[in-house]
C-alpha cells in the first residue's frame, strides 16, 4: 500500500528554536515530494523536491530529500510565532499524470 | 488573477439533501482536483481531472460526482448528503506540465451535514 508518514504529528516549541519535521514514504515509481504550509485556510506551496541531496532553501526554511532512505526533512531555524501551522508533505508517484498522496501533517505550535 | 475560487465558504445540509460545491480557476490550468480534509486524516483526494471532459476517481470518491465541461470549472456534487461527508473541502489546480506539482488551492468550503 502506498503511504506517506509524517512525524511528529504535533510539536510545541519556543520562539528561536530550530525544528525538524520528517516525512517518509513508500510508493511505487516515486516522482516528486512536495511540502505545504497550512495556516487557517488553504495549503500554500513551500518546496518541491525531485533529486536526492539537493537542499531547497527559502529564508529560514529548508528541505532535503533522500531517495535512497525514502524520506525528506523540513527544517525551520529561529522559529517565530508566525511559523505556527500544519505542515503537509505530499508525494507524487506512478505513471502518466501520476498520483498524489498526502501525509497527515505535523501541527507546529511556536510559543512566544 | 483570482486564482482558485470556491463557493460557498460554509454550508449546512440535512441528511439526504443534494448540493454542488463550485470551483473555478482563471490560470488556464488543465489539472484540477477535489480534496477533503478531516481532523487527523490529512488531505484525501476525492476526484480529479486532467483536462476538459476527463475525470477520474481519487482515494475517496464514493458519494461524490464531478464533471469538467470547461477548463475553468470543476464542480463537485453531493447527490445525497450523509453526516460522514461533514468535512472541509478544497479544490486545487495545477499546470498539466507539472501534473500534481505545485498545486494552487482554493480557500475551502466547510460543509456540515446534520
Boltz contact constraints between the chains, C-beta under 6 A:
constraints:
  - contact:
      token1: [A, 41]
      token2: [B, 107]
      max_distance: 6.0
  - contact:
      token1: [A, 42]
      token2: [B, 90]
      max_distance: 6.0
  - contact:
      token1: [A, 42]
      token2: [B, 105]
      max_distance: 6.0
  - contact:
      token1: [A, 42]
      token2: [B, 107]
      max_distance: 6.0
  - contact:
      token1: [A, 42]
      token2: [B, 108]
      max_distance: 6.0
  - contact:
      token1: [A, 43]
      token2: [B, 105]
      max_distance: 6.0
  - contact:
      token1: [A, 45]
      token2: [B, 102]
      max_distance: 6.0
  - contact:
      token1: [A, 48]
      token2: [B, 101]
      max_distance: 6.0
  - contact:
      token1: [A, 92]
      token2: [B, 100]
      max_distance: 6.0
  - contact:
      token1: [A, 97]
      token2: [B, 50]
      max_distance: 6.0
  - contact:
      token1: [A, 97]
      token2: [B, 99]
      max_distance: 6.0
  - contact:
      token1: [A, 98]
      token2: [B, 99]
      max_distance: 6.0
  - contact:
      token1: [A, 98]
      token2: [B, 100]
      max_distance: 6.0
  - contact:
      token1: [A, 100]
      token2: [B, 100]
      max_distance: 6.0
  - contact:
      token1: [A, 102]
      token2: [B, 42]
      max_distance: 6.0
  - contact:
      token1: [A, 102]
      token2: [B, 43]
      max_distance: 6.0
  - contact:
      token1: [A, 103]
      token2: [B, 42]
      max_distance: 6.0
  - contact:
      token1: [A, 104]
      token2: [B, 42]
      max_distance: 6.0
  - contact:
      token1: [A, 105]
      token2: [B, 42]
      max_distance: 6.0
